[in-house]
Amino acid sequence: MKKVLSGNSAAAYGSMLVRAEVISAYPITPQTKIVEKIADLIANGEFKTEFVKVESEHSAMAAAVSASLVGARTFTATSAQGLLLMHEILHWASASRTPIVMVNINRGLAPPWSVWADQTDSIAQRDTGWMQFYCESCQEVLDTMIQLYKVAEDKDVLLPAMLSEDAFLLSHTSEIVDIPDQEKVDDFLGTFDPEYKLDVNRPMSFGSLSMPHQYYYEFRYKIAEAMENAKNKIIEVERDFEKVFGRSYGGFLDLYRCDGADIVLVAAGSMSSTIRIAVDEMRDKGHKVGLARLRVFRPFPVEEFKKLAKDVKIIGVLDRSFCFGYEGAFFTEIKSALYNMDDRPLVKGYVVGIGGRDVTLDVIFEIIDDCMKTTDTKEESFKWIGLKG
Amino acid sequence: MPDDHEINYNSYKELPPSPIATGSSLVFKTGGWRTMRPIIDLEKCKKCGICWKYCPDVSIIIVEDLPKVDLDYCKGCGICANECPFDAIVMVEEESI
């Protein structure tokens, strides 16, 4: 069935399609429509789920962790300040190995107040042990939600997953979305039935203490190992998803016209659509430019970047966030991934779109032009594009 | 943690996915954290149950209509003594008992 859905509505329909058994969420702009749409679906009798009304995002995540520990498939959604308030419990979720799926609407952090697209909120959660996915279209939001439950609930993974969409540019943009048949989704996902769960008939305490000489170290290693396991699982689920539903997003890196490219731009989220148009125009003029859309930030696709870098002269990285005191996070991490390569390409970093500043075609052309003008391959540059200076 | 409930693992591979303790608080008594102990004067008690209602750790138990402190779990917070309208509960230092 096809419907015209916004990125927010696609997330709400996604939670219904995966049959989320518990949803605990607190409304925040621009995520509010997800909560409202879920409430509509419940009120219409279309969606049977336990919706927990909570007093804050901290509580929303705490309720989600508890529900997941009982063995319930759990969903939540937030944005910006709300995600930051969840931060403590994000660590609880991953270390309790609860495969919660959360949609985060990427929004600028205050002050100054901003409700517009900016990825600093999710980048700031990099080290919480959550998988991180970035989407480009409403269809991808819906499809990725189905994929994420399959990856997260795998017994060799058991980690929570965050799906990010840019504020308004995706959360409030309506597109035609193909909603898959419920039976197909049911068959694809199966049910969530963890080996260890909160059960009154088999009492156990979760999240207990571990002394330095006991197993804290080992439990942390197990999270690191699970992230590694997730790499294969993400590829496997992407492949299986394509077989069943006929759609694919490239796994970790969504490569667009990268064959034979001298310059490849890397970006995540909605600006990728603009870059596709710029790439087409450059290719029409005979310039070998491509796009590698970063779809998964955690686990980080080191091997995929190494493979891409083999035949490329310059990688231009666009960060819609900034780690104060250093650089954009994507820029830093991509350079780190390529460091031990014998013949690595030049990597250039560009900060764009902070606080929802429009990333227009002109911005993209300026970046491509800057890459093309680079002759000194030893140069490593980093710029804020379009700064009023 | 009592030794007889500690399971020893030789490898991280044998561990459950997350830190899970078997047995719950039925096994792990937490009253040992207490420094102050509530003493109930049953002569003054009116059996109103306010102490039972306010105890955040379910450590006031009612035995034959009268409140009793469950010392296996009471942490000595003093909420019961503070809430009792008849001053029937006083907090006494553990070391003095």
HADDOCK unambig.tbl for C-alpha pairs under 7 A between the chains (distance, minus, plus):
assign (segid A and resid 95 and name CA) (segid B and resid 18 and name CA) 6.35 0.50 0.50
assign (segid A and resid 96 and name CA) (segid B and resid 18 and name CA) 5.26 0.50 0.50
assign (segid A and resid 97 and name CA) (segid B and resid 17 and name CA) 6.63 0.50 0.50
assign (segid A and resid 97 and name CA) (segid B and resid 18 and name CA) 6.21 0.50 0.50
assign (segid A and resid 203 and name CA) (segid B and resid 22 and name CA) 6.85 0.50 0.50
assign (segid A and resid 203 and name CA) (segid B and resid 23 and name CA) 5.90 0.50 0.50
assign (segid A and resid 203 and name CA) (segid B and resid 24 and name CA) 5.95 0.50 0.50
assign (segid A and resid 204 and name CA) (segid B and resid 20 and name CA) 6.58 0.50 0.50
assign (segid A and resid 204 and name CA) (segid B and resid 21 and name CA) 5.58 0.50 0.50
assign (segid A and resid 204 and name CA) (segid B and resid 22 and name CA) 4.58 0.50 0.50
assign (segid A and resid 204 and name CA) (segid B and resid 23 and name CA) 5.42 0.50 0.50
assign (segid A and resid 204 and name CA) (segid B and resid 24 and name CA) 4.98 0.50 0.50
assign (segid A and resid 205 and name CA) (segid B and resid 20 and name CA) 5.57 0.50 0.50
assign (segid A and resid 205 and name CA) (segid B and resid 21 and name CA) 4.88 0.50 0.50
assign (segid A and resid 205 and name CA) (segid B and resid 22 and name CA) 6.33 0.50 0.50
assign (segid A and resid 205 and name CA) (segid B and resid 24 and name CA) 4.96 0.50 0.50
assign (segid A and resid 206 and name CA) (segid B and resid 19 and name CA) 6.18 0.50 0.50
assign (segid A and resid 206 and name CA) (segid B and resid 20 and name CA) 4.60 0.50 0.50
assign (segid A and resid 206 and name CA) (segid B and resid 21 and name CA) 6.43 0.50 0.50
assign (segid A and resid 207 and name CA) (segid B and resid 19 and name CA) 5.30 0.50 0.50
assign (segid A and resid 207 and name CA) (segid B and resid 20 and name CA) 6.14 0.50 0.50
assign (segid A and resid 208 and name CA) (segid B and resid 19 and name CA) 5.66 0.50 0.50
assign (segid A and resid 208 and name CA) (segid B and resid 20 and name CA) 6.09 0.50 0.50
assign (segid A and resid 208 and name CA) (segid B and resid 21 and name CA) 6.36 0.50 0.50
assign (segid A and resid 218 and name CA) (segid B and resid 12 and name CA) 5.40 0.50 0.50
assign (segid A and resid 219 and name CA) (segid B and resid 18 and name CA) 6.54 0.50 0.50
